[in-house]
Amino acid sequence: MHTPLNDTFAAQNLLSGEATYDAKRQTFGASGRPGPSSLDDEVESTEGPPDVVLFDRFVEEEKLGHFVADFAPDAATILDTQDLHAVRRSRQAYVQQRGWDATIAGACAALPAVDDPTLIREVAAMARCDLTL
């Protein structure tokens, strides 16, 4: 489930008071405080391009990688892969298929297929970054 705290930019806006979040409706709103209207405005208000950019998941690299390449071509890009989505989804599918008969060893051995779309996207994001953690 996507929540504002899963999105770094949204979380920063919420913590700074520039945005509000209605948990019941799961919607964002402006707080009335003046702030950047877009990521472009946010970046333009900084002192210059960053030296290092850290993506906390491959989806963020897919979404913002081209922007970083344009705005900060010399920045080192790092992808945090502490949660390999394709592996997690394979293990989750194993447990869901077997129910109470699932074992820890079986779940740990469950790996995604080589042609798994999520695995391909993750490996592509790793290839586009300078460093993978």
C-alpha positions as CSV (number, residue, x, y, z in Angstrom):
1,M,0.0,0.0,0.0
2,H,1.3,3.4,-0.9
3,T,1.3,5.9,2.0
4,P,2.9,9.3,2.2
5,L,5.7,7.9,4.3
6,N,6.6,5.4,1.5
7,D,7.3,8.4,-0.7
8,T,10.3,10.4,0.3
9,F,9.2,13.7,-1.3
10,A,5.7,13.5,0.2
11,A,7.1,12.6,3.6
12,Q,9.4,15.7,3.5
13,N,6.5,17.9,2.6
14,L,4.4,16.5,5.4
15,L,7.1,16.8,8.0
16,S,7.9,20.4,6.9
17,G,4.2,21.3,7.1
18,E,3.9,22.1,3.4
19,A,1.3,19.4,2.9
20,T,-1.4,17.6,4.8
21,Y,-2.6,14.0,4.7
22,D,-6.1,12.7,5.4
23,A,-5.6,9.1,6.5
24,K,-9.3,8.3,6.3
25,R,-9.6,9.4,2.7
26,Q,-5.9,8.7,1.9
27,T,-5.5,12.1,0.1
28,F,-2.9,14.8,0.1
29,G,-3.7,18.5,0.4
30,A,-1.8,21.8,0.6
31,S,-1.4,23.2,4.1
32,G,-1.7,26.8,2.9
33,R,2.0,27.5,3.5
34,P,3.9,28.7,0.5
35,G,6.2,26.0,-0.9
36,P,7.5,24.5,-4.1
37,S,4.8,23.4,-6.5
38,S,6.8,20.7,-8.1
39,L,10.0,18.8,-7.9
40,D,11.5,21.2,-10.5
41,D,10.8,24.1,-8.1
42,E,12.3,22.2,-5.2
43,V,15.5,21.4,-7.0
44,E,15.8,25.0,-8.4
45,S,15.6,26.3,-4.8
46,T,18.8,24.4,-3.8
47,E,22.3,25.8,-4.1
48,G,23.3,23.5,-6.8
49,P,23.3,19.9,-8.1
50,P,24.0,17.2,-5.5
51,D,27.2,15.1,-5.5
52,V,25.4,11.9,-4.5
53,V,21.8,10.8,-5.1
54,L,20.4,7.8,-3.1
55,F,17.3,5.9,-4.4
56,D,15.6,3.9,-1.7
57,R,13.9,1.5,-4.1
58,F,14.1,0.7,-7.8
59,V,10.8,2.3,-8.5
60,E,12.1,5.6,-7.4
61,E,15.1,5.2,-9.7
62,E,12.8,4.5,-12.6
63,K,10.7,7.5,-11.7
64,L,13.4,10.0,-11.0
65,G,16.6,8.6,-12.6
66,H,16.2,10.5,-15.9
67,F,15.6,13.8,-13.9
68,V,18.8,13.2,-11.9
69,A,20.7,12.5,-15.1
70,D,19.6,15.8,-16.6
71,F,19.9,18.0,-13.5
72,A,23.0,16.4,-11.9
73,P,24.9,14.4,-14.5
74,D,28.0,14.2,-12.4
75,A,26.3,13.0,-9.3
76,A,27.0,9.5,-8.1
77,T,23.8,7.4,-8.1
78,I,23.2,4.8,-5.4
79,L,20.4,2.2,-5.3
80,D,19.5,0.7,-1.9
81,T,18.4,-2.9,-2.6
82,Q,17.8,-4.0,1.0
83,D,14.4,-5.2,-0.2
84,L,14.6,-7.0,-3.5
85,H,11.0,-6.9,-4.6
86,A,11.2,-9.8,-7.0
87,V,12.6,-12.1,-4.3
88,R,10.1,-10.9,-1.7
89,R,7.2,-11.5,-4.2
90,S,8.5,-15.0,-5.0
91,R,8.6,-15.9,-1.3
92,Q,5.2,-14.4,-0.7
93,A,3.7,-16.4,-3.7
94,Y,5.3,-19.6,-2.2
95,V,3.7,-19.1,1.2
96,Q,0.3,-18.1,-0.3
97,Q,0.3,-21.3,-2.6
98,R,1.2,-23.6,0.2
99,G,-0.6,-22.0,3.1
100,W,0.0,-23.9,6.4
101,D,2.2,-26.4,4.6
102,A,4.8,-23.7,3.8
103,T,8.2,-24.0,5.4
104,I,10.8,-21.4,6.2
105,A,13.4,-23.3,4.2
106,G,11.1,-23.5,1.2
107,A,10.3,-19.8,1.4
108,C,14.0,-18.9,1.6
109,A,14.7,-21.1,-1.4
110,A,11.9,-19.5,-3.5
111,L,13.5,-17.4,-6.2
112,P,12.0,-15.4,-9.1
113,A,12.2,-16.7,-12.6
114,V,14.8,-15.2,-14.9
115,D,12.1,-13.7,-17.0
116,D,10.2,-12.2,-14.0
117,P,9.2,-8.6,-15.0
118,T,10.0,-7.2,-11.6
119,L,13.4,-8.9,-11.5
120,I,14.2,-7.4,-14.9
121,R,13.2,-3.9,-13.8
122,E,15.3,-4.2,-10.7
123,V,18.4,-5.4,-12.5
124,A,18.0,-2.7,-15.1
125,A,17.8,-0.1,-12.2
126,M,21.0,-1.6,-10.7
127,A,22.7,-1.3,-14.1
128,R,21.8,2.4,-14.4
129,C,23.2,3.3,-11.0
130,D,26.8,3.8,-10.1
131,L,26.6,1.8,-6.8
132,T,24.2,-0.7,-5.4
133,L,23.9,-1.3,-1.6
